[in-house]
Amino acid sequence: MHRCPVVDLGQQKFFGRLHWIDIECGTGAFTAQISELCSPLQLLGIDSTEAQIEFAQKRDMQQSVIFHTRDAMALTYNVASLDIAVMALVLFFVPKPVLGLAEMKRVVRPGGIFAAYLWDVFREGLPVQVFHKESRKRGIQYSLPPSAEVSKMELHEELWNETNLWSVESTEIKASRKFGNFDEFWNINTSSPALSVVLEDLSSQEISEICSSPENQLHHGTSGCIVCEAHANAIKGIA
């Protein structure tokens, strides 16, 4: 059975003629999973960045999937027009999460489902936590998502309860990813905009020192592979 951290896409209730929206869908990875496993009647993927939408549109998905460039805090869809709204790893990038959640509620019908999950920023849940730890140790400034506080479980739950959702449930989920070796781990993670900007301002010696320390902290699996572990706070509710 296929599962995702927000909703169990293998459950029968998510199959069939349902209208979905994946808010701030990024490159469309989660959108593609919904399309493949749930065969929605319609699936909207929206993101505020045109480049992300252009990438997502290149994925091979069903004709029922439609991508738009939209603002998560000002959706252009009718009231109560959708069945399920999801946000995967993005609510803390929304400048005003309360407005983002209010918009989710506005476009979802009564009885519809809301779901989201976020890396636990302040309890060392980020996949790149080892880099953040080294940066703090050396006094190197790095940016966090603009609404990082909402990643705290208690604040996440408070936000959803204040939106007057029903049957709010939350849980912590754990994730891990294997890399063939440390070089692969380093190259993939440091290519992200948040980390690459930080590294641009450092000397080669500083980068070398930062690179060597995480290698000793990470879990090494069989055959020299690197196992990166992370955890997130997931929550869902009913409109």
Phi and psi in degrees as GROMACS dihedral restraints (atoms count N, CA, C in turn):
[ dihedral_restraints ]
;  ai    aj    ak    al  type     phi  dphi    fc
    3     4     5     6     1   -83.7    20    10
    4     5     6     7     1   139.4    20    10
    6     7     8     9     1  -135.0    20    10
    7     8     9    10     1   154.1    20    10
    9    10    11    12     1  -130.4    20    10
   10    11    12    13     1   164.6    20    10
   12    13    14    15     1   -66.3    20    10
   13    14    15    16     1   -16.9    20    10
   15    16    17    18     1   -98.6    20    10
   16    17    18    19     1   -54.7    20    10
   18    19    20    21     1  -133.9    20    10
   19    20    21    22     1   150.8    20    10
   21    22    23    24     1   -81.6    20    10
   22    23    24    25     1   101.3    20    10
   24    25    26    27     1   -69.1    20    10
   25    26    27    28     1    -6.5    20    10
   27    28    29    30     1   -86.7    20    10
   28    29    30    31     1    -8.8    20    10
   30    31    32    33     1   -72.5    20    10
   31    32    33    34     1   140.5    20    10
   33    34    35    36     1   -59.0    20    10
   34    35    36    37     1   -32.5    20    10
   36    37    38    39     1   -65.8    20    10
   37    38    39    40     1   -14.8    20    10
   39    40    41    42     1   -96.2    20    10
   40    41    42    43     1     1.3    20    10
   42    43    44    45     1   -88.7    20    10
   43    44    45    46     1   158.1    20    10
   45    46    47    48     1    93.2    20    10
   46    47    48    49     1  -150.4    20    10
   48    49    50    51     1   -83.1    20    10
   49    50    51    52     1    70.7    20    10
   51    52    53    54     1  -119.4    20    10
   52    53    54    55     1   149.8    20    10
   54    55    56    57     1  -101.0    20    10
   55    56    57    58     1   119.9    20    10
   57    58    59    60     1  -112.4    20    10
   58    59    60    61     1   158.0    20    10
   60    61    62    63     1  -139.1    20    10
   61    62    63    64     1   129.9    20    10
   63    64    65    66     1  -106.9    20    10
   64    65    66    67     1   105.4    20    10
   66    67    68    69     1   -88.6    20    10
   67    68    69    70     1   133.5    20    10
   69    70    71    72     1    54.5    20    10
   70    71    72    73     1    59.8    20    10
   72    73    74    75     1   -74.3    20    10
   73    74    75    76     1   -11.6    20    10
   75    76    77    78     1    62.0    20    10
   76    77    78    79     1  -128.9    20    10
   78    79    80    81     1   -80.9    20    10
   79    80    81    82     1    -0.2    20    10
   81    82    83    84     1    86.6    20    10
   82    83    84    85     1    15.2    20    10
   84    85    86    87     1   -63.5    20    10
   85    86    87    88     1   -48.0    20    10
   87    88    89    90     1   -72.5    20    10
   88    89    90    91     1   -34.6    20    10
   90    91    92    93     1   -56.7    20    10
   91    92    93    94     1   -43.2    20    10
   93    94    95    96     1   -64.2    20    10
   94    95    96    97     1   -37.0    20    10
   96    97    98    99     1   -65.7    20    10
   97    98    99   100     1   -43.3    20    10
   99   100   101   102     1   -60.7    20    10
  100   101   102   103     1   -45.9    20    10
  102   103   104   105     1   -59.5    20    10
  103   104   105   106     1   -43.4    20    10
  105   106   107   108     1   -70.2    20    10
  106   107   108   109     1   -41.6    20    10
  108   109   110   111     1   -93.0    20    10
  109   110   111   112     1   -24.6    20    10
  111   112   113   114     1  -115.0    20    10
  112   113   114   115     1   -10.1    20    10
  114   115   116   117     1    45.1    20    10
  115   116   117   118     1    57.7    20    10
  117   118   119   120     1   -66.5    20    10
  118   119   120   121     1   153.0    20    10
  120   121   122   123     1   -64.5    20    10
  121   122   123   124     1   -40.7    20    10
  123   124   125   126     1  -147.9    20    10
  124   125   126   127     1   140.5    20    10
  126   127   128   129     1  -134.4    20    10
  127   128   129   130     1   114.8    20    10
  129   130   131   132     1   -97.0    20    10
  130   131   132   133     1   128.4    20    10
  132   133   134   135     1  -113.9    20    10
  133   134   135   136     1   118.1    20    10
  135   136   137   138     1  -122.8    20    10
  136   137   138   139     1   145.1    20    10
  138   139   140   141     1  -151.0    20    10
  139   140   141   142     1   150.2    20    10
  141   142   143   144     1   -81.3    20    10
  142   143   144   145     1    -8.8    20    10
  144   145   146   147     1  -108.4    20    10
  145   146   147   148     1   121.1    20    10
  147   148   149   150     1   -60.5    20    10
  148   149   150   151     1   -39.1    20    10
  150   151   152   153     1   -62.8    20    10
  151   152   153   154     1   -37.3    20    10
  153   154   155   156     1   -64.8    20    10
  154   155   156   157     1   -43.9    20    10
  156   157   158   159     1   -63.7    20    10
  157   158   159   160     1   -41.2    20    10
  159   160   161   162     1   -60.7    20    10
  160   161   162   163     1   -39.4    20    10
  162   163   164   165     1   -67.3    20    10
  163   164   165   166     1   -46.1    20    10
  165   166   167   168     1   -60.5    20    10
  166   167   168   169     1   -36.7    20    10
  168   169   170   171     1   -66.3    20    10
  169   170   171   172     1   -17.2    20    10
  171   172   173   174     1   -82.6    20    10
  172   173   174   175     1   -10.1    20    10
  174   175   176   177     1   -72.1    20    10
  175   176   177   178     1   150.0    20    10
  177   178   179   180     1   -85.8    20    10
  178   179   180   181     1   102.4    20    10
  180   181   182   183     1  -135.6    20    10
  181   182   183   184     1   171.2    20    10
  183   184   185   186     1   -64.6    20    10
  184   185   186   187     1   159.3    20    10
  186   187   188   189     1   -66.4    20    10
  187   188   189   190     1   -18.1    20    10
  189   190   191   192     1   -72.6    20    10
  190   191   192   193     1    -8.9    20    10
  192   193   194   195     1   -90.1    20    10
  193   194   195   196     1   126.7    20    10
  195   196   197   198     1  -127.8    20    10
  196   197   198   199     1   129.0    20    10
  198   199   200   201     1  -107.0    20    10
  199   200   201   202     1   138.9    20    10
  201   202   203   204     1  -135.4    20    10
  202   203   204   205     1   149.9    20    10
  204   205   206   207     1   -88.6    20    10
  205   206   207   208     1   113.5    20    10
  207   208   209   210     1  -143.7    20    10
  208   209   210   211     1   160.6    20    10
  210   211   212   213     1   -93.2    20    10
  211   212   213   214     1   125.8    20    10
  213   214   215   216     1   -61.4    20    10
  214   215   216   217     1   -23.0    20    10
  216   217   218   219     1   -93.0    20    10
  217   218   219   220     1     0.8    20    10
  219   220   221   222     1  -151.1    20    10
  220   221   222   223     1    67.5    20    10
  222   223   224   225     1   -68.4    20    10
  223   224   225   226     1   145.6    20    10
  225   226   227   228     1  -105.1    20    10
  226   227   228   229     1    37.3    20    10
  228   229   230   231     1  -113.7    20    10
  229   230   231   232     1   156.9    20    10
  231   232   233   234     1   -68.8    20    10
  232   233   234   235     1   156.2    20    10
  234   235   236   237     1   -60.9    20    10
  235   236   237   238     1   136.3    20    10
  237   238   239   240     1    53.4    20    10
  238   239   240   241     1    37.9    20    10
  240   241   242   243     1   -98.9    20    10
  241   242   243   244     1    -5.2    20    10
  243   244   245   246     1  -126.4    20    10
  244   245   246   247     1   158.7    20    10
  246   247   248   249     1   -98.1    20    10
  247   248   249   250     1   -37.0    20    10
  249   250   251   252     1  -139.8    20    10
  250   251   252   253     1   132.2    20    10
  252   253   254   255     1  -123.9    20    10
  253   254   255   256     1   131.9    20    10
  255   256   257   258     1  -131.3    20    10
  256   257   258   259     1   151.0    20    10
  258   259   260   261     1  -136.9    20    10
  259   260   261   262     1   114.0    20    10
  261   262   263   264     1  -104.8    20    10
  262   263   264   265     1   109.5    20    10
  264   265   266   267     1    62.7    20    10
  265   266   267   268     1    31.3    20    10
  267   268   269   270     1  -133.8    20    10
  268   269   270   271     1   -13.2    20    10
  270   271   272   273     1   -57.9    20    10
  271   272   273   274     1   -31.8    20    10
  273   274   275   276     1   -76.7    20    10
  274   275   276   277     1    -5.2    20    10
  276   277   278   279     1   -91.9    20    10
  277   278   279   280     1   -10.4    20    10
  279   280   281   282     1   -78.6    20    10
  280   281   282   283     1   122.1    20    10
  282   283   284   285     1   -54.4    20    10
  283   284   285   286     1   -37.3    20    10
  285   286   287   288     1  -127.6    20    10
  286   287   288   289     1    88.6    20    10
  288   289   290   291     1   -55.2    20    10
  289   290   291   292     1   -34.3    20    10
  291   292   293   294     1   -62.6    20    10
  292   293   294   295     1   -35.5    20    10
  294   295   296   297     1   -72.7    20    10
  295   296   297   298     1   -38.2    20    10
  297   298   299   300     1   -61.0    20    10
  298   299   300   301     1   -43.4    20    10
  300   301   302   303     1   -70.9    20    10
  301   302   303   304     1   -36.3    20    10
  303   304   305   306     1   -62.2    20    10
  304   305   306   307     1   -38.2    20    10
  306   307   308   309     1   -68.1    20    10
  307   308   309   310     1   -38.5    20    10
  309   310   311   312     1   -58.0    20    10
  310   311   312   313     1   -45.7    20    10
  312   313   314   315     1   -66.1    20    10
  313   314   315   316     1   -36.4    20    10
  315   316   317   318     1   -63.3    20    10
  316   317   318   319     1   -39.7    20    10
  318   319   320   321     1   -90.6    20    10
  319   320   321   322     1    -9.3    20    10
  321   322   323   324     1   -96.0    20    10
  322   323   324   325     1   137.6    20    10
  324   325   326   327     1   -68.2    20    10
  325   326   327   328     1   157.3    20    10
  327   328   329   330     1   -57.2    20    10
  328   329   330   331     1   131.0    20    10
  330   331   332   333     1    90.8    20    10
  331   332   333   334     1    -7.0    20    10
  333   334   335   336     1   -75.0    20    10
  334   335   336   337     1   170.7    20    10
  336   337   338   339     1  -110.6    20    10
  337   338   339   340     1   137.2    20    10
  339   340   341   342     1  -113.1    20    10
  340   341   342   343     1   143.0    20    10
  342   343   344   345     1  -155.5    20    10
  343   344   345   346     1   145.5    20    10
  345   346   347   348     1  -157.6    20    10
  346   347   348   349     1   158.5    20    10
  348   349   350   351     1  -148.8    20    10
  349   350   351   352     1   152.1    20    10
  351   352   353   354     1  -139.7    20    10
  352   353   354   355     1   141.3    20    10
  354   355   356   357     1   -59.1    20    10
  355   356   357   358     1   139.2    20    10
  357   358   359   360     1   -80.8    20    10
  358   359   360   361     1    90.4    20    10
  360   361   362   363     1   -61.3    20    10
  361   362   363   364     1   -42.5    20    10
  363   364   365   366     1   -94.0    20    10
  364   365   366   367     1    -0.3    20    10
  366   367   368   369     1  -120.2    20    10
  367   368   369   370     1    36.7    20    10
  369   370   371   372     1    55.6    20    10
  370   371   372   373     1    43.6    20    10
  372   373   374   375     1   -96.0    20    10
  373   374   375   376     1    -8.8    20    10
  375   376   377   378     1   -69.6    20    10
  376   377   378   379     1   142.5    20    10
  378   379   380   381     1   -60.0    20    10
  379   380   381   382     1   -25.5    20    10
  381   382   383   384     1  -102.3    20    10
  382   383   384   385     1    25.9    20    10
  384   385   386   387     1   -58.0    20    10
  385   386   387   388     1   -35.3    20    10
  387   388   389   390     1   -62.1    20    10
  388   389   390   391     1   -33.6    20    10
  390   391   392   393     1   -70.3    20    10
  391   392   393   394     1   -41.5    20    10
  393   394   395   396     1   -63.8    20    10
  394   395   396   397     1   -40.6    20    10
  396   397   398   399     1   -61.8    20    10
  397   398   399   400     1   -45.1    20    10
  399   400   401   402     1   -66.3    20    10
  400   401   402   403     1   -37.7    20    10
  402   403   404   405     1   -64.9    20    10
  403   404   405   406     1   -43.5    20    10
  405   406   407   408     1   -62.3    20    10
  406   407   408   409     1   -41.3    20    10
  408   409   410   411     1   -60.6    20    10
  409   410   411   412     1   -34.2    20    10
  411   412   413   414     1   -98.9    20    10
  412   413   414   415     1     4.6    20    10
  414   415   416   417     1    71.8    20    10
  415   416   417   418     1    23.8    20    10
  417   418   419   420     1   -88.6    20    10
  418   419   420   421     1   128.4    20    10
  420   421   422   423     1   -77.7    20    10
  421   422   423   424     1   137.7    20    10
  423   424   425   426     1  -144.0    20    10
  424   425   426   427     1   154.6    20    10
  426   427   428   429     1   -91.2    20    10
  427   428   429   430     1   149.2    20    10
  429   430   431   432     1  -112.3    20    10
  430   431   432   433     1   163.2    20    10
  432   433   434   435     1   -54.4    20    10
  433   434   435   436     1   146.1    20    10
  435   436   437   438     1   -59.0    20    10
  436   437   438   439     1   -27.5    20    10
  438   439   440   441     1  -118.9    20    10
  439   440   441   442     1    43.2    20    10
  441   442   443   444     1   -57.9    20    10
  442   443   444   445     1   -30.3    20    10
  444   445   446   447     1   -57.3    20    10
  445   446   447   448     1   -30.8    20    10
  447   448   449   450     1   -69.4    20    10
  448   449   450   451     1   -10.8    20    10
  450   451   452   453     1   -73.4    20    10
  451   452   453   454     1   -15.8    20    10
  453   454   455   456     1   -68.1    20    10
  454   455   456   457     1   131.7    20    10
  456   457   458   459     1   -55.8    20    10
  457   458   459   460     1   -43.8    20    10
  459   460   461   462     1   -65.1    20    10
  460   461   462   463     1   -36.3    20    10
  462   463   464   465     1   -75.2    20    10
  463   464   465   466     1   -35.3    20    10
  465   466   467   468     1   -61.8    20    10
  466   467   468   469     1   -47.7    20    10
  468   469   470   471     1   -62.8    20    10
  469   470   471   472     1   -42.6    20    10
  471   472   473   474     1   -60.0    20    10
  472   473   474   475     1   -43.1    20    10
  474   475   476   477     1   -60.3    20    10
  475   476   477   478     1   -44.9    20    10
  477   478   479   480     1   -70.0    20    10
  478   479   480   481     1   -38.4    20    10
  480   481   482   483     1   -67.6    20    10
  481   482   483   484     1   -35.9    20    10
  483   484   485   486     1   -69.0    20    10
  484   485   486   487     1   -19.3    20    10
  486   487   488   489     1   -84.0    20    10
  487   488   489   490     1     0.4    20    10
  489   490   491   492     1    62.7    20    10
  490   491   492   493     1    45.6    20    10
  492   493   494   495     1   -88.6    20    10
  493   494   495   496     1   157.6    20    10
  495   496   497   498     1  -100.0    20    10
  496   497   498   499     1   156.2    20    10
  498   499   500   501     1    49.1    20    10
  499   500   501   502     1    48.0    20    10
  501   502   503   504     1   -70.7    20    10
  502   503   504   505     1   126.4    20    10
  504   505   506   507     1  -127.4    20    10
  505   506   507   508     1   141.2    20    10
  507   508   509   510     1  -136.7    20    10
  508   509   510   511     1   155.9    20    10
  510   511   512   513     1  -159.8    20    10
  511   512   513   514     1   159.2    20    10
  513   514   515   516     1   -96.1    20    10
  514   515   516   517     1   136.4    20    10
  516   517   518   519     1  -120.3    20    10
  517   518   519   520     1   148.3    20    10
  519   520   521   522     1  -113.0    20    10
  520   521   522   523     1   144.5    20    10
  522   523   524   525     1  -137.3    20    10
  523   524   525   526     1   152.2    20    10
  525   526   527   528     1  -145.9    20    10
  526   527   528   529     1   153.2    20    10
  528   529   530   531     1  -141.9    20    10
  529   530   531   532     1   137.0    20    10
  531   532   533   534     1   -97.0    20    10
  532   533   534   535     1   138.7    20    10
  534   535   536   537     1  -119.9    20    10
  535   536   537   538     1   145.1    20    10
  537   538   539   540     1   -58.8    20    10
  538   539   540   541     1   -34.5    20    10
  540   541   542   543     1  -162.5    20    10
  541   542   543   544     1   179.3    20    10
  543   544   545   546     1   -67.3    20    10
  544   545   546   547     1   -35.8    20    10
  546   547   548   549     1   -59.2    20    10
  547   548   549   550     1   -41.4    20    10
  549   550   551   552     1   -64.9    20    10
  550   551   552   553     1   -44.2    20    10
  552   553   554   555     1   -57.5    20    10
  553   554   555   556     1   -47.8    20    10
  555   556   557   558     1   -64.7    20    10
  556   557   558   559     1   -48.5    20    10
  558   559   560   561     1   -64.8    20    10
  559   560   561   562     1   -40.9    20    10
  561   562   563   564     1   -68.7    20    10
  562   563   564   565     1   -46.1    20    10
  564   565   566   567     1   -73.4    20    10
  565   566   567   568     1   -35.9    20    10
  567   568   569   570     1   -80.0    20    10
  568   569   570   571     1    -3.2    20    10
  570   571   572   573     1   -82.5    20    10
  571   572   573   574     1   -10.2    20    10
  573   574   575   576     1   -67.5    20    10
  574   575   576   577     1   145.8    20    10
  576   577   578   579     1   -55.8    20    10
  577   578   579   580     1   -40.3    20    10
  579   580   581   582     1   -62.1    20    10
  580   581   582   583     1   -40.9    20    10
  582   583   584   585     1   -84.7    20    10
  583   584   585   586     1   -37.1    20    10
  585   586   587   588     1   -62.7    20    10
  586   587   588   589     1   -35.5    20    10
  588   589   590   591     1   -63.9    20    10
  589   590   591   592     1   -39.7    20    10
  591   592   593   594     1   -65.9    20    10
  592   593   594   595     1   -45.3    20    10
  594   595   596   597     1   -66.9    20    10
  595   596   597   598     1   -28.6    20    10
  597   598   599   600     1   -59.5    20    10
  598   599   600   601     1   -29.0    20    10
  600   601   602   603     1   -92.9    20    10
  601   602   603   604     1     3.8    20    10
  603   604   605   606     1  -104.2    20    10
  604   605   606   607     1   154.7    20    10
  606   607   608   609     1   -76.9    20    10
  607   608   609   610     1   164.1    20    10
  609   610   611   612     1   -62.8    20    10
  610   611   612   613     1   -33.2    20    10
  612   613   614   615     1   -67.9    20    10
  613   614   615   616     1   -42.6    20    10
  615   616   617   618     1   -63.0    20    10
  616   617   618   619     1   -41.5    20    10
  618   619   620   621     1   -63.8    20    10
  619   620   621   622     1   -41.3    20    10
  621   622   623   624     1   -61.4    20    10
  622   623   624   625     1   -41.5    20    10
  624   625   626   627     1   -67.7    20    10
  625   626   627   628     1   -42.3    20    10
  627   628   629   630     1   -65.3    20    10
  628   629   630   631     1   -35.9    20    10
  630   631   632   633     1   -67.8    20    10
  631   632   633   634     1   -40.0    20    10
  633   634   635   636     1   -73.4    20    10
  634   635   636   637     1   -34.1    20    10
  636   637   638   639     1   -68.3    20    10
  637   638   639   640     1   -48.5    20    10
  639   640   641   642     1   -58.7    20    10
  640   641   642   643     1   -32.6    20    10
  642   643   644   645     1   -59.3    20    10
  643   644   645   646     1   -33.7    20    10
  645   646   647   648     1   -79.5    20    10
  646   647   648   649     1   -20.3    20    10
  648   649   650   651     1   -89.6    20    10
  649   650   651   652     1   -25.1    20    10
  651   652   653   654     1   -76.0    20    10
  652   653   654   655     1   154.8    20    10
  654   655   656   657     1   -79.0    20    10
  655   656   657   658     1   128.5    20    10
  657   658   659   660     1  -100.6    20    10
  658   659   660   661     1   124.0    20    10
  660   661   662   663     1   -91.5    20    10
  661   662   663   664     1  -163.7    20    10
  663   664   665   666     1   -70.7    20    10
  664   665   666   667     1   154.8    20    10
  666   667   668   669     1    59.1    20    10
  667   668   669   670     1    27.4    20    10
  669   670   671   672     1    78.3    20    10
  670   671   672   673     1     7.7    20    10
  672   673   674   675     1   -73.6    20    10
  673   674   675   676     1   158.2    20    10
  675   676   677   678     1  -108.1    20    10
  676   677   678   679     1   132.4    20    10
  678   679   680   681     1  -110.2    20    10
  679   680   681   682     1   115.1    20    10
  681   682   683   684     1   -98.0    20    10
  682   683   684   685     1   125.0    20    10
  684   685   686   687     1  -112.3    20    10
  685   686   687   688     1   147.7    20    10
  687   688   689   690     1  -151.3    20    10
  688   689   690   691     1   167.1    20    10
  690   691   692   693     1  -144.9    20    10
  691   692   693   694     1   153.5    20    10
  693   694   695   696     1  -136.1    20    10
  694   695   696   697     1   160.8    20    10
  696   697   698   699     1  -104.0    20    10
  697   698   699   700     1   121.2    20    10
  699   700   701   702     1  -112.6    20    10
  700   701   702   703     1   147.5    20    10
  702   703   704   705     1  -150.9    20    10
  703   704   705   706     1   147.9    20    10
  705   706   707   708     1  -147.0    20    10
  706   707   708   709     1   159.0    20    10
  708   709   710   711     1  -157.5    20    10
  709   710   711   712     1   174.6    20    10
  711   712   713   714     1  -118.5    20    10
  712   713   714   715     1   135.6    20    10
